[in-house]
Amino acid sequence: MTHKDSLQLATFAGGCFWCMVTPFEELPGIHGIVSGYTGGHTVNPTYEEVCSETTGHAEAVQITFDPELFPYGKLLDIYWKSVDPTDGGGQFHDRGSSYRPAIFYHNEEQRAEAEASKEALQNSGRFGKPIAVTIEPAEVFYPAEEYHQDYHNKNPLRYKYYRQGSGRDAFLENNWNTPKDKEELRKRLTPMQFEVTQNKGTEPPFRNEFYNNTEPGLYVDIVSGAPLFSSRDQFDAGCGWPSFSQPLNRGSVQEHQDFSHGMFRIEVRSREADSHLGHVFDDGPKATGGLRYCINSASLRFIPKDKLEEEGYGNYLSEIE
C-alpha cells in the first residue's frame, strides 16, 4: 500500500484542461487529477477571469502520483505526446496566454528531468520549429470550479465534439503516432503472437497457454511488458480463452468499436503498445460488474507471483494477493 508521504505532485499546462485529464487518468500510480489555474498573480481566480487574460494564470492539471509506480519521466512522456510543443501562443483552436503550454516543476529533480526531456525532444528533429513549452517553478494552484472537474465524464458528448473540433486529436495522430517496426516484432514474437497483436487475429479456443491457468500472478503485454491483468480477476468463463472481470487499471487498455466479421463488438487494445488483446462483453459475473474481458493468451506474458520482484514488478504484489 502506498504511504501518502511518498506521493508527489506534477503540474502541467497544455491548453484546455478538459483535454489534459484523460491522458493521465486511471494509470497505475496516479492517485488524483485536479483541473485548475496556476502561474498568474490573481488570488482565487474564476474561469471567466482566467479566460479574460487578465490574471496571468494558465489552465492546468495537477496530478498526485506515486513515483515508485509511475516515475515523473513517464508523466513527461505522456505530456509531450498530448500537446503541440511548438505552439507557445495557445493550443490548437484555443488561443491566448491562459492556454499556453508549460511544465511547472515542484523540485529540482523535476526541473532537471523536464529540461532534459525538452532538450531531447528539440534535438530529435521531430518538429521543424523550436520547442515553445516553458519550464517554470510551481506556484499556488487554484482548483477550478466543480463543473470543470472530470468534465469528460460529466459531459461526454460535448467533450468528444469539442476535442475533435479543436484539432487536437488530428495533430496528435499526425505527429505522435510512431509507426511500429513490424520486422523487429516479427523477430521477437511467435507467428501467433504477431498475428494476434498486430493483425487482430484470434487464437484457437482451449488450445492456448492461459485459458485454464490457476496460478497467481500478473499478465503483462507481450509487446511492451506493461501490466494489464491480475490473476485475482481471472475466472473460468467456459469460452476457451483467458477471461477477466476487469483490467488491472482502466487506463492501461483502450476500447474501440469493432464491426469486423459482420458483428458489433468492443475491441480491447493495450494503451502503451497498441496491441490487439481481445474483446470485452457484458456477459460476465454480475457480482464483479458483469463484464468479461476475453483476451488472447498470445497477447500476454504471465509472470508468476514468486517472480514479480525478480522481474521488476514487485510493486504489483498487492494487486495479486
C-alpha positions in Angstrom: 0.0 0.0 0.0 1.3 3.4 -0.9 2.1 5.8 2.0 0.7 9.3 1.5 4.2 10.7 2.3 5.7 9.1 -0.8 3.2 10.8 -3.1 4.3 13.7 -5.3 2.7 16.4 -7.3 3.2 17.2 -11.0 1.6 20.2 -12.7 1.2 20.6 -16.5 -0.5 23.2 -18.7 -1.4 22.1 -22.2 -4.3 24.1 -23.4 -7.9 23.3 -22.3 -7.6 21.5 -19.0 -10.6 19.3 -20.0 -8.3 17.6 -22.5 -5.3 17.2 -20.2 -7.1 14.9 -17.7 -7.7 11.9 -19.9 -4.1 11.2 -20.9 -3.2 10.6 -17.3 -6.2 9.1 -15.6 -6.6 5.6 -14.4 -3.0 4.7 -14.8 -1.1 2.7 -12.1 0.3 5.1 -9.5 -1.9 8.0 -10.4 -3.9 9.0 -7.2 -5.7 12.0 -8.4 -6.0 14.7 -11.1 -7.4 18.2 -10.5 -8.1 20.8 -13.1 -7.3 24.4 -12.1 -5.3 27.6 -12.6 -1.7 28.5 -11.9 1.2 30.7 -13.0 -0.6 34.0 -12.5 -1.0 36.8 -10.0 -4.7 36.8 -9.1 -5.8 35.0 -5.9 -8.7 32.6 -6.3 -9.4 33.4 -9.9 -12.6 32.4 -11.6 -12.8 30.7 -15.0 -14.2 33.9 -16.6 -11.3 35.9 -15.1 -8.7 33.5 -16.4 -10.3 33.4 -19.9 -10.2 37.2 -19.9 -6.4 37.1 -20.0 -6.1 39.5 -17.0 -4.9 37.1 -14.3 -1.7 35.7 -15.9 -2.9 32.2 -15.0 -2.9 29.2 -17.3 -5.4 26.4 -17.3 -3.5 23.4 -15.9 -3.9 20.0 -14.3 -2.2 18.9 -11.0 -1.5 15.2 -10.7 -0.9 13.3 -7.5 1.3 10.3 -8.3 3.4 7.6 -6.7 6.9 7.9 -8.3 7.6 4.3 -7.4 4.8 3.0 -9.6 4.8 5.8 -12.2 8.0 7.8 -12.4 8.0 11.5 -13.3 9.7 10.7 -16.6 6.7 8.7 -17.8 4.4 11.6 -16.9 6.6 13.9 -19.0 6.5 11.5 -21.9 2.7 11.5 -21.8 2.6 15.3 -21.5 4.7 15.8 -24.6 2.5 13.4 -26.6 -0.6 15.3 -25.5 0.3 18.8 -26.8 1.7 20.7 -29.7 5.0 21.6 -28.0 5.9 24.2 -30.7 2.9 26.5 -30.1 3.6 28.9 -27.2 0.6 31.1 -28.0 -2.0 28.6 -27.0 -3.0 25.1 -28.0 -4.9 24.2 -31.2 -8.0 26.4 -31.6 -7.7 27.8 -28.1 -5.5 31.0 -28.2 -4.0 33.2 -25.6 -1.8 33.0 -22.5 -4.4 31.1 -20.5 -3.9 28.2 -22.9 -0.2 28.4 -23.1 1.8 25.1 -22.6 4.0 24.9 -19.6 5.6 22.4 -17.2 5.6 23.6 -13.6 8.2 21.8 -11.6 7.9 21.1 -7.8 11.5 20.3 -7.0 15.0 20.4 -8.6 14.8 16.8 -9.7 11.6 17.5 -11.7 13.2 20.7 -13.2 16.3 18.7 -14.3 14.1 15.9 -15.9 11.9 18.4 -17.6 14.8 20.4 -19.0 16.5 17.2 -20.2 13.3 15.9 -21.9 12.7 19.2 -23.6 16.2 19.2 -24.9 15.9 15.6 -26.1 12.7 16.5 -28.0 14.3 19.5 -29.6 17.3 17.5 -30.7 15.2 14.7 -32.0 14.3 16.7 -35.1 10.7 15.5 -34.9 9.5 19.1 -35.2 11.0 21.7 -37.5 10.3 24.5 -35.1 11.7 25.3 -31.6 10.0 23.7 -28.6 8.0 26.5 -27.0 6.9 24.9 -23.8 8.2 26.8 -20.8 9.5 25.2 -17.7 8.6 27.2 -14.6 8.6 26.8 -10.8 5.3 25.6 -9.4 3.3 28.3 -7.7 -0.1 28.3 -5.9 -2.5 26.0 -7.7 -6.2 27.0 -7.6 -8.7 24.2 -8.3 -11.2 25.2 -11.0 -14.9 25.2 -10.4 -16.6 21.9 -9.7 -18.3 21.7 -13.1 -14.8 21.6 -14.8 -13.6 18.6 -12.7 -13.9 15.4 -14.7 -15.7 17.3 -17.4 -15.2 14.5 -19.9 -17.2 12.1 -17.7 -20.0 14.6 -16.9 -20.5 15.8 -20.5 -19.0 13.0 -22.7 -20.6 14.0 -26.0 -19.8 17.7 -25.7 -16.3 16.8 -24.6 -15.9 14.5 -27.6 -17.1 17.1 -30.1 -15.0 19.8 -28.5 -11.8 17.8 -28.5 -12.3 16.6 -32.1 -13.3 20.1 -33.3 -10.3 21.7 -31.6 -7.9 20.0 -33.9 -6.0 18.3 -31.0 -6.7 14.7 -32.0 -5.8 15.3 -35.6 -2.5 16.9 -34.6 -1.6 14.1 -32.2 -2.4 11.4 -34.7 -0.3 13.1 -37.4 2.7 14.0 -35.2 2.9 11.5 -32.4 1.7 8.2 -33.9 5.0 6.5 -34.4 4.8 3.6 -37.0 5.7 0.2 -35.5 8.8 -1.7 -36.5 6.9 -4.7 -37.8 10.1 -6.6 -38.8 11.5 -6.2 -35.3 8.3 -7.5 -33.9 8.3 -10.5 -36.3 11.7 -11.4 -35.0 10.8 -11.4 -31.3 7.2 -12.7 -31.4 5.9 -16.1 -32.4 3.8 -16.2 -35.5 0.7 -16.5 -33.4 1.7 -13.6 -31.1 2.4 -11.4 -34.1 -0.9 -12.3 -35.9 -3.0 -11.6 -32.7 -1.3 -8.4 -31.6 -0.6 -6.8 -34.9 -3.3 -8.2 -37.2 -6.2 -8.5 -34.8 -6.1 -12.3 -35.1 -7.8 -14.8 -32.7 -6.1 -17.9 -31.4 -8.0 -21.2 -31.1 -10.1 -21.7 -28.0 -9.0 -24.2 -25.4 -5.6 -24.5 -27.3 -3.8 -21.6 -25.9 -1.5 -21.1 -22.9 -3.5 -19.4 -20.2 -7.2 -20.2 -20.7 -7.2 -22.6 -17.7 -4.3 -21.0 -15.7 -5.0 -21.0 -11.9 -1.5 -19.9 -10.7 -1.4 -16.5 -9.0 0.5 -13.8 -10.9 0.5 -10.9 -13.3 -0.3 -10.7 -17.0 1.6 -8.2 -19.0 1.6 -7.0 -22.6 3.7 -9.4 -24.7 5.0 -6.4 -26.7 5.7 -3.7 -24.2 5.7 -5.5 -20.8 3.0 -3.1 -19.5 0.9 -4.7 -16.7 -2.6 -5.5 -17.9 -4.5 -8.1 -15.9 -4.2 -9.8 -12.5 -4.9 -13.5 -11.8 -7.1 -12.2 -9.0 -9.6 -11.0 -11.6 -9.4 -14.1 -13.8 -12.3 -16.5 -13.9 -13.4 -19.6 -16.0 -16.0 -18.4 -18.5 -16.0 -21.7 -20.3 -15.2 -19.9 -23.6 -11.7 -21.3 -24.1 -9.8 -18.0 -23.7 -8.5 -16.3 -20.5 -11.3 -14.2 -19.1 -11.0 -11.3 -16.6 -13.7 -9.2 -14.8 -11.6 -6.1 -15.2 -8.2 -4.8 -16.3 -5.6 -4.1 -13.7 -6.0 -0.4 -14.4 -8.7 1.1 -16.8 -6.0 3.4 -18.2 -3.8 0.5 -19.4 -6.3 -0.5 -22.1 -8.3 1.2 -24.8 -11.7 0.1 -26.1 -12.8 0.6 -29.7 -15.8 -0.3 -31.8 -15.2 -3.3 -33.9 -17.6 -4.1 -36.9 -15.4 -6.9 -38.4 -16.9 -10.3 -39.4 -20.4 -8.8 -39.6 -20.6 -8.3 -35.9 -20.6 -5.4 -33.5 -18.1 -5.9 -30.7 -15.9 -3.8 -28.4 -12.2 -4.4 -29.1 -9.7 -4.2 -26.3 -6.2 -2.9 -27.1 -3.2 -2.1 -24.9 -2.6 1.6 -24.4 1.2 1.6 -24.4 1.9 -0.7 -27.4 -1.4 -0.5 -29.2 -1.5 -4.4 -29.2 -4.8 -6.1 -30.0 -5.7 -8.1 -26.9 -9.3 -9.4 -27.5 -12.8 -8.1 -26.8 -15.0 -7.1 -23.8 -18.5 -8.5 -23.4 -21.3 -7.8 -20.9 -22.0 -11.4 -20.0 -19.5 -11.6 -17.1 -20.3 -12.4 -13.5 -22.9 -9.9 -12.1 -21.1 -9.9 -8.7 -18.0 -8.3 -10.3 -19.7 -5.8 -12.6 -21.0 -8.0 -15.4 -18.0 -7.6 -17.7 -15.9 -10.3 -19.4 -12.6 -9.3 -20.9 -12.0 -12.2 -23.3 -8.3 -12.0 -24.0 -5.9 -13.9 -26.3 -3.2 -15.7 -24.5 -0.9 -14.8 -27.3 -1.1 -11.2 -26.4 0.1 -11.8 -22.9 3.1 -12.8 -20.9 2.4 -14.3 -17.5 4.7 -13.6 -14.5 4.1 -15.9 -11.5 3.7 -14.2 -8.1 7.0 -15.5 -6.8 8.9 -14.0 -9.8 7.4 -10.5 -9.6 10.2 -9.0 -7.5 12.9 -10.6 -9.7 11.4 -9.2 -12.9 10.8 -5.7 -11.6 7.1 -5.9 -10.9 7.3 -6.1 -7.1 5.0 -3.1 -6.7 2.2 -5.2 -8.1 2.2 -7.9 -5.4 -0.7 -6.2 -3.6 -2.7 -6.5 -6.9 -2.3 -10.3 -6.8 -3.0 -11.1 -3.2 
